[in-house]
Amino acid sequence: MTFQIRPLRSSDPADLASLYTICLLTGDSGKDASRLYQDPELLGHFYAAPYGVLEPELAFLLEDDAGTCGYIIGARDSRNFEERMDREWLPPLRERYKMPLESDRSPDAGMIRLLHTGYHAKAEADHYPAHLHIDLLERVQGQGNGKRLMHTLWAKLRQLEVSGVHLGVSKKNAGGIAFYQKLGFELLEDYGSWESYGIRL
């Protein structure tokens, strides 16, 4: 099996579709979340696609012989990304997805509420201004691909003179936490169901 990392082509609909697909297939703490959502695009609308559209220079795809199987995406300035997402990305989605009833506690409703709430940078952004998301299909995990993707993004962030990067991870994702710690990420904050980790560049 051969692997290749390449920049995302923002003008290619297939590349954007890959972000949506992989986001869904890893959206349950690294496992397939497609059984949880009636609308398969909801996770990608918030956690993947806006990065490919708003900061395509920080989006990289992993490919193997069977096709696209992973990605790493990021924002160099989390506070600026918060403003751009709210101004450029979320308005048409808020029109498309109306706020659900308070009594609706489905996963779809939870994601729609996030689209209306928007992305809000945490205090960690003051010292670790960039943030990232990394997802790999299960078939290519544990083969060094996550580390290769991470170093690819770090190299780009260093070119842009970014001083640090943070990320969030569910406490249920034990494999992800172990992976980040092995790479040198340090625990920054405990938010109850998830934790924030950061690393200096």
GUPATOR-557975 format. One record per atom (N, C-alpha, C): residue number from 1; residue in three letters; x, y, z. Coordinates in steps of 0.1 Angstrom, whole numbers, plus 2048, in hexadecimal, padded with zeros to 3 digits. Layout:
// residues N
NUM;ala;X;Y;Z;
...
***
This chain:
// residues 201
1;met;808;7F4;800;
1;met;800;800;800;
1;met;809;80C;800;
2;thr;806;815;7F7;
2;thr;80E;822;7F6;
2;thr;805;82D;7FA;
3;phe;80B;837;801;
3;phe;804;843;806;
3;phe;80A;84F;800;
4;gln;801;859;7FE;
4;gln;805;866;7F9;
4;gln;7FE;871;801;
5;ile;805;87C;804;
5;ile;7FF;887;80A;
5;ile;800;893;800;
6;arg;7F4;899;7FD;
6;arg;7F4;8A4;7F3;
6;arg;7EB;8AF;7F8;
7;pro;7EE;8BB;7F4;
7;pro;7E5;8C7;7F7;
7;pro;7D7;8C5;7F2;
8;leu;7CD;8C9;7F9;
8;leu;7C0;8C9;7F5;
8;leu;7BE;8D3;7E9;
9;arg;7B6;8CF;7DF;
9;arg;7B3;8D8;7D4;
9;arg;7A5;8DE;7D7;
10;ser;7A5;8EA;7DB;
10;ser;799;8F1;7DF;
10;ser;78F;8F2;7D4;
11;ser;794;8F2;7C7;
11;ser;78B;8F3;7BC;
11;ser;785;8E6;7B7;
12;asp;789;8DB;7BE;
12;asp;785;8CE;7BA;
12;asp;77A;8C9;7C3;
13;pro;76D;8C8;7BE;
13;pro;762;8C3;7C6;
13;pro;765;8B5;7CD;
14;ala;76D;8AD;7C6;
14;ala;770;8A0;7CB;
14;ala;778;8A1;7D8;
15;asp;781;8AA;7D9;
15;asp;789;8AC;7E5;
15;asp;781;8B1;7F0;
16;leu;778;8BA;7EE;
16;leu;76F;8BF;7F9;
16;leu;766;8B3;7FD;
17;ala;761;8AB;7F4;
17;ala;759;8A0;7F7;
17;ala;760;896;800;
18;ser;76D;894;7FD;
18;ser;775;88B;806;
18;ser;776;890;814;
19;leu;776;89D;816;
19;leu;776;8A2;824;
19;leu;769;89E;82B;
20;tyr;75E;8A0;824;
20;tyr;751;89C;82A;
20;tyr;751;88D;82D;
21;thr;755;885;824;
21;thr;754;877;826;
21;thr;75D;872;831;
22;ile;769;876;832;
22;ile;772;871;83C;
22;ile;76E;877;84A;
23;cys;769;883;84A;
23;cys;765;889;857;
23;cys;759;880;85C;
24;leu;750;87C;854;
24;leu;745;874;859;
24;leu;74A;866;85D;
25;leu;753;860;855;
25;leu;758;852;858;
25;leu;761;851;864;
26;thr;765;85D;869;
26;thr;76D;85D;875;
26;thr;767;866;880;
27;gly;75A;869;87F;
27;gly;754;873;887;
27;gly;74F;86E;895;
28;asp;751;862;898;
28;asp;74D;85C;8A5;
28;asp;759;858;8AC;
29;ser;761;862;8B1;
29;ser;76D;860;8B8;
29;ser;777;857;8B0;
30;gly;778;85A;8A3;
30;gly;781;853;89A;
30;gly;77A;848;892;
31;lys;76E;845;896;
31;lys;767;83A;88F;
31;lys;75B;83F;887;
32;asp;756;836;87F;
32;asp;74B;83A;875;
32;asp;73F;840;87D;
33;ala;73B;84C;879;
33;ala;72F;852;87F;
33;ala;723;853;876;
34;ser;724;84C;86B;
34;ser;719;84D;861;
34;ser;70C;848;867;
35;arg;70C;83F;870;
35;arg;700;839;876;
35;arg;6F9;843;87F;
36;leu;700;84D;883;
36;leu;6FB;857;88D;
36;leu;6F4;862;887;
37;tyr;6F6;865;87B;
37;tyr;6F1;872;875;
37;tyr;6E8;86E;869;
38;gln;6DC;875;868;
38;gln;6D4;874;85D;
38;gln;6D9;87C;851;
39;asp;6DF;887;854;
39;asp;6E5;890;84A;
39;asp;6F4;88D;84A;
40;pro;6FA;887;840;
40;pro;708;883;841;
40;pro;711;88F;83F;
41;glu;70C;89B;83C;
41;glu;715;8A6;839;
41;glu;717;8AF;846;
42;leu;70F;8AC;850;
42;leu;70F;8B6;85C;
42;leu;71D;8B7;862;
43;leu;723;8AB;865;
43;leu;731;8AC;86B;
43;leu;73B;8B4;863;
44;gly;73B;8B1;856;
44;gly;744;8B7;84D;
44;gly;741;8C6;84B;
45;his;735;8CA;84C;
45;his;732;8D9;84B;
45;his;739;8E1;856;
46;phe;73B;8DB;861;
46;phe;741;8E2;86D;
46;phe;750;8DF;86E;
47;tyr;753;8D2;86E;
47;tyr;761;8CE;872;
47;tyr;76B;8CC;866;
48;ala;766;8CC;85A;
48;ala;770;8C9;84F;
48;ala;76F;8D3;843;
49;ala;764;8D4;83D;
49;ala;763;8DC;831;
49;ala;767;8EB;832;
50;pro;763;8F2;83D;
50;pro;767;900;83D;
50;pro;776;902;83D;
51;tyr;77E;8F8;842;
51;tyr;78D;8F9;841;
51;tyr;791;8F8;833;
52;gly;78C;8EF;82B;
52;gly;78F;8ED;81D;
52;gly;78C;8F9;815;
53;val;781;900;819;
53;val;77D;90C;811;
53;val;784;918;815;
54;leu;785;91A;822;
54;leu;78A;927;828;
54;leu;799;927;829;
55;glu;7A0;91B;82B;
55;glu;7AE;91B;82D;
55;glu;7B4;90F;825;
56;pro;7B2;90E;818;
56;pro;7B6;902;811;
56;pro;7C5;900;811;
57;glu;7CD;90A;813;
57;glu;7DB;908;814;
57;glu;7E0;900;820;
58;leu;7D7;8FE;82A;
58;leu;7D9;8F7;836;
58;leu;7D1;8EA;836;
59;ala;7CE;8E5;82A;
59;ala;7C6;8D8;829;
59;ala;7CE;8CE;820;
60;phe;7D0;8C2;826;
60;phe;7D8;8B8;81F;
60;phe;7D1;8AB;81F;
61;leu;7D1;8A4;814;
61;leu;7CA;897;813;
61;leu;7D4;88B;813;
62;leu;7D0;880;819;
62;leu;7D8;874;819;
62;leu;7D1;86B;80F;
63;glu;7D8;865;806;
63;glu;7D3;85C;7FC;
63;glu;7DA;84E;7FC;
64;asp;7D3;843;7FA;
64;asp;7D9;837;7F8;
64;asp;7D4;831;7EB;
65;asp;7D7;824;7E8;
65;asp;7D3;81E;7DB;
65;asp;7C4;81E;7D9;
66;ala;7BC;81F;7E4;
66;ala;7AE;81F;7E3;
66;ala;7A7;82D;7E3;
67;gly;7AF;837;7E4;
67;gly;7AA;845;7E4;
67;gly;7AE;84D;7F0;
68;thr;7A6;858;7F2;
68;thr;7A9;860;7FE;
68;thr;7A5;85A;80B;
69;cys;7AD;85A;814;
69;cys;7AB;852;820;
69;cys;7AE;85A;82D;
70;gly;7B1;867;82C;
70;gly;7B4;86F;838;
70;gly;7B6;87D;834;
71;tyr;7B6;886;83E;
71;tyr;7B9;894;83C;
71;tyr;7BF;89A;849;
72;ile;7C5;8A5;847;
72;ile;7C8;8AF;852;
72;ile;7C5;8BC;84D;
73;ile;7BD;8C4;855;
73;ile;7B9;8D1;851;
73;ile;7BB;8DA;85D;
74;gly;7BC;8E7;85A;
74;gly;7BF;8F0;865;
74;gly;7BC;8FF;862;
75;ala;7BD;907;86C;
75;ala;7BB;915;86B;
75;ala;7C7;91C;872;
76;arg;7CE;925;86C;
76;arg;7DA;92B;871;
76;arg;7D7;934;87D;
77;asp;7CC;93B;87D;
77;asp;7C8;945;887;
77;asp;7BA;941;88B;
78;ser;7B8;93B;896;
78;ser;7AB;936;89A;
78;ser;7A0;941;89C;
79;arg;7A5;94D;8A1;
79;arg;79B;958;8A3;
79;arg;797;95E;896;
80;asn;7A0;95F;88C;
80;asn;79D;963;87F;
80;asn;794;959;878;
81;phe;796;94D;87A;
81;phe;78E;942;874;
81;phe;780;943;87A;
82;glu;77F;945;887;
82;glu;771;947;88D;
82;glu;769;952;885;
83;glu;770;95D;883;
83;glu;769;968;87C;
83;glu;765;964;86E;
84;arg;76E;95E;867;
84;arg;76C;95B;859;
84;arg;761;950;857;
85;met;761;946;860;
85;met;757;93C;860;
85;met;749;942;862;
86;asp;748;94B;86B;
86;asp;73B;951;86E;
86;asp;737;95A;863;
87;arg;740;960;85C;
87;arg;73C;96A;852;
87;arg;73B;963;844;
88;glu;743;95A;841;
88;glu;744;954;833;
88;glu;73E;946;832;
89;trp;73F;93E;83C;
89;trp;73B;930;83A;
89;trp;72D;92D;840;
90;leu;72A;931;84C;
90;leu;71E;92D;853;
90;leu;711;933;84F;
91;pro;710;93F;84A;
91;pro;703;945;847;
91;pro;6FA;93D;83E;
92;pro;6FF;937;832;
92;pro;6F6;92F;82A;
92;pro;6F2;922;831;
93;leu;6FB;91D;839;
93;leu;6F7;911;840;
93;leu;6EC;913;84B;
94;arg;6ED;91F;851;
94;arg;6E3;923;85B;
94;arg;6D5;925;854;
95;glu;6D6;929;847;
95;glu;6C9;92A;840;
95;glu;6C4;91C;83C;
96;arg;6CD;914;839;
96;arg;6C9;906;834;
96;arg;6C4;8FE;840;
97;tyr;6CB;8FF;84C;
97;tyr;6C7;8F7;857;
97;tyr;6C1;900;862;
98;lys;6B4;8FF;864;
98;lys;6AE;907;86F;
98;lys;6B1;902;87C;
99;met;6B1;90A;886;
99;met;6B4;906;894;
99;met;6AA;8FC;898;
100;pro;6AE;8F0;89D;
100;pro;6A5;8E6;8A1;
100;pro;69E;8E9;8AE;
101;leu;693;8E2;8B1;
101;leu;68C;8E4;8BE;
101;leu;695;8E0;8C9;
102;glu;693;8E6;8D5;
102;glu;69B;8E3;8E0;
102;glu;69A;8D4;8E4;
103;ser;68E;8CF;8E2;
103;ser;68B;8C1;8E5;
103;ser;693;8B7;8DC;
104;asp;698;8BB;8D1;
104;asp;69F;8B2;8C8;
104;asp;6AD;8B1;8CC;
105;arg;6B0;8A5;8D1;
105;arg;6BE;8A2;8D7;
105;arg;6C6;899;8CE;
106;ser;6C1;898;8C1;
106;ser;6C8;88F;8B8;
106;ser;6D6;894;8B4;
107;pro;6DF;88B;8AF;
107;pro;6EC;890;8AB;
107;pro;6EB;89A;8A0;
108;asp;6E1;899;896;
108;asp;6DF;8A3;88C;
108;asp;6DC;8B1;892;
109;ala;6D3;8B1;89C;
109;ala;6CF;8BD;8A2;
109;ala;6DB;8C4;8A9;
110;gly;6E3;8BB;8AF;
110;gly;6EF;8C1;8B6;
110;gly;6F9;8C7;8AD;
111;met;6FB;8C1;8A1;
111;met;703;8C8;897;
111;met;6FD;8D4;891;
112;ile;6F0;8D4;88F;
112;ile;6EA;8E0;88A;
112;ile;6EB;8EC;894;
113;arg;6EA;8E9;8A1;
113;arg;6EC;8F3;8AB;
113;arg;6FA;8F9;8AA;
114;leu;704;8F0;8A7;
114;leu;712;8F5;8A6;
114;leu;713;8FE;89A;
115;leu;70C;8FB;88F;
115;leu;70D;904;883;
115;leu;707;912;887;
116;his;6FD;912;88F;
116;his;6F7;91F;893;
116;his;700;926;89E;
117;thr;706;91E;8A7;
117;thr;70F;924;8B1;
117;thr;71C;929;8AB;
118;gly;721;921;8A2;
118;gly;72D;925;89B;
118;gly;73A;920;8A2;
119;tyr;745;921;89C;
119;tyr;752;91D;8A2;
119;tyr;757;929;8AA;
120;his;75B;926;8B7;
120;his;760;930;8C0;
120;his;76E;92C;8C5;
121;ala;778;934;8C2;
121;ala;785;931;8C6;
121;ala;786;931;8D5;
122;lys;78D;927;8DB;
122;lys;78F;927;8E9;
122;lys;79B;92F;8ED;
123;ala;79D;931;8FA;
123;ala;7A8;939;900;
123;ala;7B6;933;8FB;
124;glu;7B7;926;8F8;
124;glu;7C3;920;8F3;
124;glu;7C9;927;8E7;
125;ala;7C0;92E;8DF;
125;ala;7C4;934;8D3;
125;ala;7CE;940;8D6;
126;asp;7CE;945;8E2;
126;asp;7D7;950;8E5;
126;asp;7E5;94C;8E4;
127;his;7E8;93F;8E8;
127;his;7F6;93B;8E8;
127;his;7F9;930;8DD;
128;tyr;7EE;92A;8D8;
128;tyr;7EF;920;8CE;
128;tyr;7E5;924;8C3;
129;pro;7E9;92E;8BB;
129;pro;7DF;934;8B2;
129;pro;7D8;92B;8A8;
130;ala;7DF;922;8A2;
130;ala;7DA;919;898;
130;ala;7D2;90E;89F;
131;his;7C9;908;897;
131;his;7C3;8FB;89C;
131;his;7C1;8F2;890;
132;leu;7BF;8E5;893;
132;leu;7BF;8DB;888;
132;leu;7B5;8D0;88B;
133;his;7B1;8C9;880;
133;his;7AA;8BC;881;
133;his;7B1;8B2;878;
134;ile;7B2;8A6;87D;
134;ile;7B9;89C;875;
134;ile;7B0;88F;876;
135;asp;7AD;889;86B;
135;asp;7A5;87D;86B;
135;asp;7AA;873;861;
136;leu;7AB;866;865;
136;leu;7AF;85C;85C;
136;leu;7A5;850;85D;
137;leu;7A2;84A;851;
137;leu;79A;83F;851;
137;leu;7A1;833;859;
138;glu;799;82B;85F;
138;glu;79F;820;867;
138;glu;7A9;817;860;
139;arg;7A7;815;853;
139;arg;7AF;80C;84C;
139;arg;7BE;811;84A;
140;val;7C0;81E;84D;
140;val;7CD;824;84B;
140;val;7D3;82A;858;
141;gln;7CC;827;863;
141;gln;7D1;82B;870;
141;gln;7DC;822;875;
142;gly;7E5;827;87D;
142;gly;7EF;81F;883;
142;gly;7FB;81B;87A;
143;gln;7FC;823;86F;
143;gln;807;820;865;
143;gln;810;82C;863;
144;gly;80F;836;86C;
144;gly;818;842;86B;
144;gly;812;84D;863;
145;asn;806;84B;85E;
145;asn;801;855;855;
145;asn;7FC;862;85D;
146;gly;7F7;860;869;
146;gly;7F3;86B;871;
146;gly;7FF;874;874;
147;lys;80A;86E;877;
147;lys;817;876;87A;
147;lys;81B;87D;86E;
148;arg;81B;877;862;
148;arg;81F;87D;856;
148;arg;816;889;853;
149;leu;809;887;854;
149;leu;800;893;852;
149;leu;803;89E;85B;
150;met;805;89B;868;
150;met;807;8A5;872;
150;met;814;8AD;86F;
151;his;81E;8A6;86B;
151;his;82B;8AE;868;
151;his;829;8B6;85B;
152;thr;821;8B1;852;
152;thr;81E;8B9;846;
152;thr;818;8C6;849;
153;leu;80E;8C6;852;
153;leu;807;8D2;856;
153;leu;810;8DB;85E;
154;trp;818;8D5;867;
154;trp;821;8DD;86F;
154;trp;82B;8E5;867;
155;ala;830;8DE;85D;
155;ala;83A;8E5;854;
155;ala;833;8F1;84D;
156;lys;827;8F0;849;
156;lys;820;8FB;843;
156;lys;81D;906;84D;
157;leu;81A;903;859;
157;leu;817;90D;863;
157;leu;824;914;867;
158;arg;82F;90D;867;
158;arg;83C;913;86A;
158;arg;840;91D;85F;
159;gln;83D;91A;853;
159;gln;83F;923;848;
159;gln;837;930;849;
160;leu;82B;92E;84F;
160;leu;823;93A;852;
160;leu;826;941;85F;
161;glu;830;93C;866;
161;glu;835;942;873;
161;glu;82A;941;87E;
162;val;823;936;87E;
162;val;819;933;888;
162;val;821;92D;894;
163;ser;81E;932;8A0;
163;ser;826;92E;8AC;
163;ser;821;921;8B3;
164;gly;814;91D;8B1;
164;gly;80F;912;8B7;
164;gly;802;90E;8B2;
165;val;7FE;901;8B4;
165;val;7F1;8FC;8AF;
165;val;7EA;8F4;8BA;
166;his;7DD;8F4;8BA;
166;his;7D6;8EC;8C4;
166;his;7CB;8E4;8BD;
167;leu;7C5;8DB;8C5;
167;leu;7BA;8D3;8BF;
167;leu;7B1;8CE;8CB;
168;gly;7A5;8CA;8C7;
168;gly;79C;8C4;8D1;
168;gly;79A;8B5;8CE;
169;val;798;8AD;8D9;
169;val;796;89F;8D7;
169;val;78D;89A;8E2;
170;ser;783;891;8DD;
170;ser;77A;88B;8E7;
170;ser;782;882;8F1;
171;lys;77D;882;8FD;
171;lys;783;879;907;
171;lys;781;86A;903;
172;lys;777;868;8FB;
172;lys;774;85A;8F7;
172;lys;77E;855;8ED;
173;asn;786;85E;8E7;
173;asn;78F;85B;8DC;
173;asn;79D;858;8E2;
174;ala;79E;84D;8E9;
174;ala;7AB;84A;8F0;
174;ala;7B6;848;8E6;
175;gly;7B4;842;8DA;
175;gly;7BE;841;8D1;
175;gly;7C3;84E;8CC;
176;gly;7BA;858;8C9;
176;gly;7BE;865;8C5;
176;gly;7C6;86C;8CF;
177;ile;7C2;86B;8DC;
177;ile;7C9;872;8E7;
177;ile;7D8;86D;8E8;
178;ala;7D9;85F;8E7;
178;ala;7E6;859;8E8;
178;ala;7EF;85E;8DC;
179;phe;7E9;85F;8D0;
179;phe;7F0;863;8C5;
179;phe;7F5;872;8C6;
180;tyr;7ED;87B;8CB;
180;tyr;7F1;889;8CD;
180;tyr;7FC;88A;8D8;
181;gln;7FA;882;8E2;
181;gln;804;883;8ED;
181;gln;812;87E;8E8;
182;lys;812;873;8E0;
182;lys;81E;86E;8DB;
182;lys;825;878;8D2;
183;leu;81E;880;8CB;
183;leu;824;88A;8C2;
183;leu;829;896;8CA;
184;gly;826;897;8D7;
184;gly;82A;8A2;8DF;
184;gly;820;8AD;8E3;
185;phe;813;8AA;8DF;
185;phe;809;8B3;8E3;
185;phe;807;8B3;8F2;
186;glu;804;8BE;8F8;
186;glu;802;8BF;907;
186;glu;7F4;8C3;90A;
187;leu;7EE;8BD;915;
187;leu;7E1;8C0;919;
187;leu;7E0;8CF;91D;
188;leu;7D6;8D6;917;
188;leu;7D5;8E4;91A;
188;leu;7C8;8E7;922;
189;glu;7BD;8E0;920;
189;glu;7B1;8E3;927;
189;glu;7A8;8D7;926;
190;asp;7A1;8D4;931;
190;asp;797;8CA;932;
190;asp;789;8D0;931;
191;tyr;781;8CC;927;
191;tyr;774;8D2;925;
191;tyr;769;8C8;929;
192;gly;76C;8BE;930;
192;gly;762;8B5;935;
192;gly;762;8A9;92B;
193;ser;75A;8A9;920;
193;ser;759;89E;917;
193;ser;765;89E;90D;
194;trp;76C;8A9;90C;
194;trp;778;8A9;903;
194;trp;783;8B2;909;
195;glu;78F;8B0;903;
195;glu;79B;8B7;908;
195;glu;7A1;8BF;8FD;
196;ser;7A9;8C9;900;
196;ser;7B0;8D1;8F7;
196;ser;7BF;8CE;8F9;
197;tyr;7C6;8CC;8EE;
197;tyr;7D5;8C9;8EE;
197;tyr;7DC;8D3;8E5;
198;gly;7E8;8D7;8E8;
198;gly;7F0;8E0;8E0;
198;gly;7FE;8DC;8DF;
199;ile;805;8E2;8D5;
199;ile;813;8E0;8D3;
199;ile;819;8ED;8CD;
200;arg;825;8F0;8D2;
200;arg;82D;8FB;8CD;
200;arg;834;8F7;8C0;
201;leu;834;901;8B6;
201;leu;83B;8FE;8AA;
201;leu;848;905;8A9;
***
